[in-house]
Amino acid sequence: MPGQVTIPLWIFLLLIVAAILAILDRIFIPSVRWFLRRRIYRVIDEISTRLDIGIRPFQLTKRQVLIDRLVYDKKVIEAIHAHAKESFSPYEIVQAEVVKYAKEIVPSFNAYLYFRIGYWLAKKIARLLYRVRFGLYDKDKYESINRDSTVIFVMNHRSNMDYILVAFLAAERTTLSYAVGEWAKIWPLQTLIRAMGAFFVRRNSGIPLYRLVLERYIHMATKEGVCQAVFLEGRLSQDGRIQRPKFGFIDYMLRSFDPEHDRDIIFIPVGINYDRTIEDRSLLYGLNPASKKRSKWFIFKTIFGFIFRNLMLMILRKWQHFGYACVNFGPSFSAKQYCRKNNLNFSKLDRSLRFGEIEKICNTLMNTIRNIIPALPVSLVSTVFSECPSQPMTMFDVKAKVHHIIEEVEKKGGPVYRSQKSTEESITDAIEMLKLRKMIVESNGEFKANPKSMDILSYYANAIRHWRS
C-alpha cells in the first residue's frame, strides 16, 4: 500500500553525511591513494637510476611495520620485562610507554615529498640566503664507495641551516636521515620533517628505556643501509669553536657491528662554515649564565621581525645575500677497514674497551672535520679585528693582514675558499657586511672593531681559530 514516510530533518541530514562519508571511504579516498602511490613509485623509479646510494627498502617500509618491529625487538622486549619487574609496573603499561617512544622516533619517509618538494625548498632557501659553494670533493673516490655500504655524513654544527644546506647538496647523490631535536615537534612542521626521513630525539633524556629504543632504531637503520647525517658535536656551537665530540650516535651504530658479516659503515667528514650564521646573536646570548630565558612570544616576535625586515629589503631591491655558505667533504673512513687493521669486532667488545675505540674514531673524525672547515672572508676579516680590537686600520691594512692570515692557514694545510672574484673584492665585501651589521665602524677612512660587538667578531673568528694557534 503506497504512502509516505516522514522523518525529522536532523535524521535526513545525518543520512546525507553518512552517504557522503561512505562515498569518500569507498571511492574517493582509495582513488586518491592509488594516484599518490603511483606518483611516488614513479619518482622512486626515476630517482633510483641516478642516485649513487639508492633508497633502501627499509625507508619504503610502512611506518607502522617499523614501529612494531622496534617495539618487538628482542633487546627492547628484555628491557621492558626488566623495567616492569624493577618498577613493579604492569608489563602492558611499560610496553605502552615504549610504543609511545617508538612512534615519536620512527620517521615516515616519503620519496615524493623529499625529492619533489623538500629538495626544491632546500635549494631555493639555500640559494636565496647564501652563495652556496662546496669543495674538497673527490668524485672518483666517492664513486668508488661500495653502494651496499651504510654511508654516514659526520659534520660540525654551526646553524640550523646545516640541515637544509647539506640535504640540498647531497640530494643528487643520496637521501639523508637526520636526528632532529624536540624544537621541531610542532604541527605541521613535524609531519613534514618525518616525511623527509628525519627522526626526533630527546637530546637530554636520561630515561634508560627511551635511550635503548633510540639505540635499537639507529641500529636497525644503520644495519639496513640507510644513509644518515650526524652532528658529531651533538648541538650547535655557541661560541663558534669546534666542540668536543659526543660518542652516543656513533656508539649506537658500531655497538653491534661485525666486520665479517655486516655491511661496511663509511663515515664521510663534512666541514661547514658561513659568512653569516642566522642564529649567531641568540647562540651568544645563551652563553651568559645570568641571561634570562626568553619567552616564546619574544622568540616569535624576533623571528617574524627578521623575516619581515628581509622581505621588505627584497621588495625594495636593497637585500643582499648573507655571503658565502661553504661545505667541504673530507676523506672517507671505513669501519670495516679500521676493524681489520686493528683486529677488532665491536659486537664482541665489552663496554669499556668499546668506548675506548669509539673515542678514538670520533676524535679522528672530529680532527678531520676541524681541518676541512673552510676559511671564509668574514671569518678572516673577523680574525683581524678580534686580534686588533682597538687598532684603527685602513682598507689596505686590513687586506694586508688578511693576506698574511691566508698564507699562514694555507701553509698549515688549511682550506681557504677563493671565490671567482679577486681576494681583494671578497675582503671588501666582507668588510661592508660587517659594517652593515655594525660589528665594525668606519671613521675618516679607517676601520675599527665596535667594542659592543667583540663577542660576535670572536664567534666568526673562532671558526678558524685552530689555524692560528
Wavefront OBJ file of the C-alpha trace (Angstrom):
o trace
v 0.000 0.000 0.000
v 1.770 3.227 -1.221
v 2.404 6.004 1.244
v 4.886 8.458 2.591
v 7.341 8.105 5.429
v 8.160 11.299 7.248
v 11.433 11.624 9.152
v 12.848 14.538 11.122
v 15.212 16.896 9.261
v 18.173 16.081 11.533
v 17.920 12.368 10.671
v 17.789 13.199 6.951
v 20.931 15.366 7.281
v 22.627 12.598 9.248
v 21.859 10.118 6.439
v 23.268 12.556 3.852
v 26.518 12.923 5.865
v 26.785 9.120 6.246
v 26.295 8.678 2.484
v 28.987 11.255 1.702
v 31.393 9.582 4.129
v 30.681 6.189 2.547
v 31.401 7.569 -0.929
v 34.642 9.148 0.310
v 35.723 5.967 2.094
v 34.862 3.525 -0.713
v 35.540 5.523 -3.875
v 37.286 8.875 -3.481
v 39.965 8.132 -0.826
v 41.125 4.822 -2.435
v 41.367 6.621 -5.801
v 43.456 9.421 -4.280
v 45.680 6.872 -2.509
v 46.207 4.990 -5.778
v 47.013 8.224 -7.616
v 49.512 9.377 -4.961
v 51.207 5.975 -4.698
v 51.556 5.865 -8.470
v 53.267 9.272 -8.419
v 55.547 8.178 -5.546
v 56.601 4.967 -7.319
v 57.314 6.927 -10.491
v 59.580 9.277 -8.525
v 61.349 6.338 -6.863
v 61.968 4.636 -10.227
v 63.243 7.865 -11.756
v 65.462 8.879 -8.818
v 66.927 5.420 -8.194
v 68.592 5.428 -11.626
v 70.748 8.464 -10.800
v 71.442 8.133 -7.057
v 74.882 6.898 -6.031
v 73.305 5.395 -2.909
v 69.778 4.189 -3.637
v 66.679 4.412 -1.478
v 66.736 1.412 0.851
v 63.738 -0.941 1.235
v 63.797 -0.053 4.955
v 62.892 3.551 4.076
v 59.935 2.433 1.949
v 58.527 0.092 4.595
v 55.255 1.221 6.170
v 55.833 3.240 9.318
v 53.586 1.040 11.467
v 55.590 -2.027 10.441
v 58.815 -0.311 11.554
v 57.204 0.725 14.844
v 56.077 -2.868 15.506
v 59.497 -4.177 14.552
v 61.117 -1.764 17.002
v 58.695 -2.450 19.847
v 59.116 -6.234 19.480
v 62.898 -6.103 19.096
v 64.472 -8.793 21.291
v 66.530 -6.358 23.377
v 63.589 -3.975 23.784
v 61.348 -6.829 24.997
v 64.008 -7.862 27.519
v 64.296 -4.261 28.731
v 60.505 -3.988 29.114
v 60.422 -7.126 31.266
v 63.335 -5.892 33.405
v 61.845 -2.415 33.858
v 58.402 -3.784 34.717
v 59.970 -6.049 37.349
v 62.142 -3.307 38.875
v 59.392 -0.684 38.994
v 56.583 -3.106 39.961
v 54.590 -1.835 36.963
v 52.310 -3.940 34.753
v 54.029 -5.131 31.584
v 51.290 -3.576 29.402
v 51.875 -0.094 30.848
v 55.651 -0.253 30.256
v 55.093 -1.571 26.733
v 52.629 1.261 26.030
v 55.367 3.712 27.045
v 57.788 2.009 24.637
v 55.193 2.234 21.839
v 54.978 5.969 22.572
v 58.764 6.280 22.287
v 58.796 4.306 19.027
v 56.054 6.460 17.449
v 57.989 9.552 18.482
v 61.241 8.328 16.902
v 60.325 6.410 13.724
v 60.036 8.620 10.602
v 57.647 8.150 7.682
v 59.852 8.732 4.647
v 58.032 9.939 1.540
v 60.163 9.953 -1.624
v 57.812 12.322 -3.457
v 57.927 14.937 -0.672
v 61.691 14.505 -0.290
v 62.673 14.969 -3.935
v 59.807 16.987 -5.417
v 59.112 19.359 -2.512
v 61.846 19.101 0.141
v 64.743 19.247 -2.312
v 63.160 22.141 -4.218
v 62.562 24.103 -0.994
v 66.067 23.383 0.328
v 67.639 24.533 -2.948
v 65.556 27.722 -3.125
v 66.138 28.672 0.527
v 69.872 27.908 0.459
v 70.467 29.840 -2.776
v 68.218 32.706 -1.697
v 70.154 33.301 1.526
v 73.706 32.372 0.523
v 76.158 31.933 -2.305
v 76.422 28.175 -1.848
v 79.750 26.527 -2.602
v 81.275 23.130 -1.936
v 84.808 21.853 -2.268
v 87.388 19.153 -1.477
v 85.015 16.749 -3.202
v 86.936 13.820 -4.709
v 84.352 12.470 -7.155
v 86.354 9.372 -8.118
v 86.921 8.303 -4.507
v 83.283 8.768 -3.522
v 82.020 6.936 -6.593
v 84.287 4.012 -5.702
v 82.478 3.506 -2.362
v 80.529 0.250 -2.336
v 76.878 1.152 -2.955
v 75.802 -1.517 -0.497
v 77.613 0.273 2.362
v 75.921 2.372 5.005
v 77.158 5.938 4.472
v 77.209 8.326 7.443
v 77.961 12.022 6.958
v 79.548 13.402 10.153
v 79.757 17.180 10.412
v 80.211 20.204 12.625
v 77.057 22.049 13.654
v 77.076 25.826 13.152
v 73.467 26.583 12.245
v 70.042 25.043 11.809
v 70.633 25.879 8.133
v 73.021 22.880 8.158
v 70.023 20.558 7.733
v 68.864 22.387 4.620
v 72.299 23.033 3.148
v 73.719 19.507 3.345
v 70.410 17.876 2.326
v 70.362 20.120 -0.758
v 73.989 19.372 -1.693
v 73.632 15.626 -1.094
v 70.238 15.177 -2.789
v 71.820 14.450 -6.188
v 73.708 11.545 -4.607
v 71.537 10.085 -1.847
v 68.785 10.672 0.702
v 69.740 11.742 4.226
v 68.149 10.816 7.541
v 68.739 13.340 10.329
v 68.232 13.330 14.070
v 66.165 16.417 14.906
v 65.676 17.936 18.359
v 62.364 18.485 20.095
v 62.305 22.130 18.932
v 60.802 20.931 15.635
v 57.928 18.961 17.192
v 55.262 21.456 16.215
v 52.437 20.857 13.762
v 52.651 20.843 10.767
v 56.464 21.056 10.761
v 56.892 17.686 12.479
v 54.817 15.930 9.779
v 56.980 17.402 7.015
v 60.208 16.554 8.879
v 59.135 12.927 9.369
v 58.181 12.677 5.695
v 61.692 13.887 4.835
v 63.098 10.857 6.678
v 64.246 12.634 9.841
v 63.608 11.240 13.320
v 63.060 13.082 16.591
v 65.425 12.781 19.536
v 65.119 13.907 23.136
v 68.594 15.375 23.432
v 68.978 15.310 27.205
v 66.764 12.380 28.090
v 68.137 10.309 30.962
v 65.442 7.624 30.663
v 67.270 4.305 30.073
v 64.285 2.709 28.320
v 63.987 5.621 25.898
v 67.715 5.540 25.161
v 67.501 1.829 24.392
v 64.595 2.308 21.959
v 66.555 5.099 20.237
v 69.662 2.909 20.109
v 67.776 -0.009 18.559
v 66.192 2.243 15.910
v 69.597 3.658 14.905
v 70.981 0.108 14.887
v 68.128 -1.033 12.619
v 68.522 1.885 10.203
v 72.313 1.512 10.055
v 72.144 -2.242 9.534
v 69.643 -1.744 6.691
v 71.950 0.709 4.910
v 70.053 3.971 5.498
v 72.300 6.960 4.740
v 72.408 9.249 7.778
v 73.821 12.617 8.831
v 75.234 13.088 12.332
v 76.340 16.270 14.050
v 79.317 14.944 15.966
v 79.251 17.840 18.458
v 75.694 16.913 19.411
v 74.455 20.516 19.404
v 75.026 23.940 17.868
v 78.372 25.563 18.637
v 77.525 28.587 20.785
v 80.891 30.346 20.595
v 81.866 29.332 17.048
v 84.579 26.907 18.138
v 84.584 23.201 17.326
v 83.262 21.344 20.379
v 84.356 18.010 21.795
v 82.698 15.068 20.003
v 79.765 13.218 21.535
v 80.048 9.458 21.231
v 76.413 8.370 21.576
v 75.229 8.034 17.975
v 78.494 6.581 16.692
v 78.406 4.058 19.539
v 74.824 3.078 18.664
v 75.912 2.475 15.064
v 79.000 0.436 15.904
v 77.938 -1.305 19.118
v 76.814 -4.472 17.340
v 78.978 -4.095 14.227
v 80.539 -7.320 12.977
v 83.113 -6.569 10.233
v 82.923 -10.100 8.847
v 79.164 -10.315 8.312
v 77.666 -6.792 8.354
v 77.728 -4.288 5.508
v 80.508 -1.710 5.799
v 79.842 1.605 7.558
v 81.515 4.510 5.733
v 81.932 7.809 7.600
v 82.357 10.927 5.451
v 83.555 14.024 7.373
v 81.912 17.318 6.404
v 83.150 20.798 7.353
v 80.648 23.696 7.200
v 81.146 27.440 7.548
v 79.053 30.541 6.879
v 79.809 34.217 6.321
v 76.739 34.803 8.438
v 75.044 32.423 10.834
v 71.402 33.409 11.249
v 71.302 32.465 14.964
v 74.667 33.997 15.927
v 73.402 36.532 18.488
v 70.948 34.048 20.038
v 73.725 31.472 20.449
v 75.997 34.018 22.135
v 73.135 35.162 24.390
v 72.784 31.579 25.632
v 76.448 31.549 26.741
v 75.742 34.036 29.519
v 74.674 32.029 32.615
v 72.935 35.114 34.003
v 70.788 35.613 30.907
v 67.078 35.127 31.386
v 65.219 32.551 29.348
v 63.401 34.299 26.547
v 59.655 33.843 26.215
v 58.012 32.144 23.260
v 56.415 35.489 22.377
v 59.843 37.159 22.247
v 61.206 34.357 20.034
v 58.188 34.568 17.705
v 58.423 38.380 17.547
v 62.162 38.239 16.791
v 61.779 35.618 14.048
v 58.809 37.421 12.489
v 60.665 40.752 12.632
v 63.746 39.221 10.999
v 61.675 37.703 8.171
v 59.637 40.904 7.710
v 62.730 43.144 7.513
v 64.405 40.928 4.937
v 61.215 40.632 2.876
v 60.916 44.439 2.811
v 64.552 44.723 1.698
v 63.825 42.211 -1.075
v 60.755 44.159 -2.197
v 62.756 47.410 -2.212
v 65.603 45.597 -4.018
v 68.054 46.505 -1.276
v 68.503 42.983 0.062
v 71.884 41.282 -0.119
v 72.961 37.664 0.319
v 74.330 36.636 3.697
v 77.653 35.977 1.986
v 79.057 32.512 1.339
v 77.959 29.166 2.745
v 80.655 26.617 2.050
v 80.715 22.849 2.585
v 83.877 20.751 2.309
v 83.882 16.949 2.114
v 86.813 15.069 3.639
v 88.299 11.612 3.021
v 86.039 8.658 3.857
v 86.639 6.431 6.890
v 85.734 2.733 6.644
v 84.671 0.965 9.852
v 85.382 -2.419 8.272
v 88.934 -1.444 7.314
v 89.529 0.047 10.775
v 88.355 -3.164 12.452
v 90.511 -5.369 10.222
v 93.573 -3.150 10.687
v 93.195 -3.191 14.478
v 91.839 -6.761 14.745
v 88.548 -5.577 16.321
v 84.980 -6.831 16.432
v 82.756 -4.261 18.138
v 79.965 -6.810 18.681
v 82.294 -8.794 20.963
v 83.922 -5.953 22.919
v 82.892 -5.164 26.473
v 81.665 -1.648 27.251
v 84.945 -0.087 28.446
v 87.040 -1.382 25.520
v 84.321 -0.465 23.024
v 84.068 3.101 24.344
v 87.833 3.490 24.112
v 87.779 2.563 20.429
v 84.695 4.708 19.755
v 86.503 7.662 21.334
v 89.493 7.135 19.025
v 87.240 7.027 15.952
v 85.259 10.119 16.997
v 88.440 12.099 17.719
v 89.868 11.084 14.333
v 86.682 12.188 12.563
v 86.497 15.445 14.531
v 90.117 16.291 13.724
v 89.380 15.714 10.036
v 86.294 17.951 10.239
v 88.315 20.644 12.002
v 90.925 20.548 9.242
v 88.435 20.868 6.368
v 86.268 23.712 7.714
v 86.620 26.393 5.023
v 88.135 29.761 5.910
v 85.623 32.268 4.500
v 86.079 36.039 4.018
v 84.055 37.059 7.102
v 85.977 34.638 9.331
v 89.265 36.021 8.010
v 88.292 39.688 8.440
v 86.754 38.991 11.872
v 90.040 37.395 12.917
v 91.877 40.623 12.035
v 89.529 42.817 14.089
v 89.255 40.439 17.039
v 93.061 40.261 17.291
v 93.456 44.042 16.965
v 90.346 45.305 18.799
v 91.451 48.893 19.425
v 93.673 49.498 16.405
v 92.283 51.739 13.627
v 93.120 50.294 10.197
v 92.804 51.464 6.636
v 91.362 49.190 3.961
v 94.931 48.492 2.827
v 95.953 47.486 6.390
v 93.008 45.090 6.733
v 93.717 43.456 3.383
v 97.417 43.080 4.197
v 96.620 41.358 7.499
v 94.037 39.071 5.826
v 96.586 38.050 3.187
v 99.050 37.248 5.961
v 96.454 35.032 7.710
v 95.622 33.296 4.395
v 99.285 32.476 3.843
v 99.591 31.141 7.384
v 96.464 28.973 7.106
v 97.406 27.569 3.692
v 100.955 26.881 4.861
v 99.475 24.644 7.589
v 97.246 22.884 5.046
v 94.007 24.703 5.845
v 91.370 25.179 3.120
v 90.801 28.843 2.240
v 87.825 29.461 -0.004
v 88.741 31.574 -3.003
v 85.793 32.955 -4.923
v 85.646 33.791 -8.611
v 86.136 37.385 -7.534
v 89.606 38.581 -6.610
v 90.669 38.132 -2.984
v 90.597 41.922 -2.558
v 86.964 42.116 -3.705
v 85.951 39.311 -1.334
v 87.647 41.099 1.582
v 85.936 44.384 0.636
v 82.532 42.622 0.558
v 83.210 41.076 3.990
v 84.143 44.485 5.448
v 80.954 46.001 4.030
v 78.920 43.174 5.562
v 80.485 43.741 8.992
v 79.885 47.479 8.646
v 76.238 46.904 7.741
v 75.802 44.787 10.884
v 77.628 47.449 12.977
v 80.306 44.957 14.012
v 82.958 47.401 12.823
v 82.781 51.192 12.483
v 84.400 53.488 9.937
v 85.753 56.934 10.650
v 87.851 59.098 8.297
v 88.622 56.139 6.043
v 89.776 53.939 8.927
v 88.033 50.858 10.346
v 87.873 49.751 13.950
v 86.123 46.960 15.852
v 82.904 48.020 17.597
v 83.574 47.389 21.324
v 79.960 46.208 21.730
v 80.454 43.539 19.052
v 83.679 41.905 20.203
v 81.835 38.714 21.180
v 80.289 38.270 17.742
v 83.570 39.094 15.956
v 85.207 36.394 18.078
v 82.383 33.998 17.177
v 83.235 34.210 13.456
v 86.987 34.248 14.092
v 86.669 31.092 16.231
v 85.638 29.071 13.156
v 89.285 29.165 12.022
v 90.951 29.869 15.392
v 92.619 26.426 15.410
v 94.803 27.518 12.485
v 96.129 30.483 14.466
v 97.482 28.554 17.458
l 1 2 3 4 5 6 7 8 9 10 11 12 13 14 15 16 17 18 19 20 21 22 23 24 25 26 27 28 29 30 31 32 33 34 35 36 37 38 39 40 41 42 43 44 45 46 47 48 49 50 51 52 53 54 55 56 57 58 59 60 61 62 63 64 65 66 67 68 69 70 71 72 73 74 75 76 77 78 79 80 81 82 83 84 85 86 87 88 89 90 91 92 93 94 95 96 97 98 99 100 101 102 103 104 105 106 107 108 109 110 111 112 113 114 115 116 117 118 119 120 121 122 123 124 125 126 127 128 129 130 131 132 133 134 135 136 137 138 139 140 141 142 143 144 145 146 147 148 149 150 151 152 153 154 155 156 157 158 159 160 161 162 163 164 165 166 167 168 169 170 171 172 173 174 175 176 177 178 179 180 181 182 183 184 185 186 187 188 189 190 191 192 193 194 195 196 197 198 199 200 201 202 203 204 205 206 207 208 209 210 211 212 213 214 215 216 217 218 219 220 221 222 223 224 225 226 227 228 229 230 231 232 233 234 235 236 237 238 239 240 241 242 243 244 245 246 247 248 249 250 251 252 253 254 255 256 257 258 259 260 261 262 263 264 265 266 267 268 269 270 271 272 273 274 275 276 277 278 279 280 281 282 283 284 285 286 287 288 289 290 291 292 293 294 295 296 297 298 299 300 301 302 303 304 305 306 307 308 309 310 311 312 313 314 315 316 317 318 319 320 321 322 323 324 325 326 327 328 329 330 331 332 333 334 335 336 337 338 339 340 341 342 343 344 345 346 347 348 349 350 351 352 353 354 355 356 357 358 359 360 361 362 363 364 365 366 367 368 369 370 371 372 373 374 375 376 377 378 379 380 381 382 383 384 385 386 387 388 389 390 391 392 393 394 395 396 397 398 399 400 401 402 403 404 405 406 407 408 409 410 411 412 413 414 415 416 417 418 419 420 421 422 423 424 425 426 427 428 429 430 431 432 433 434 435 436 437 438 439 440 441 442 443 444 445 446 447 448 449 450 451 452 453 454 455 456 457 458 459 460 461 462 463 464 465 466 467 468 469
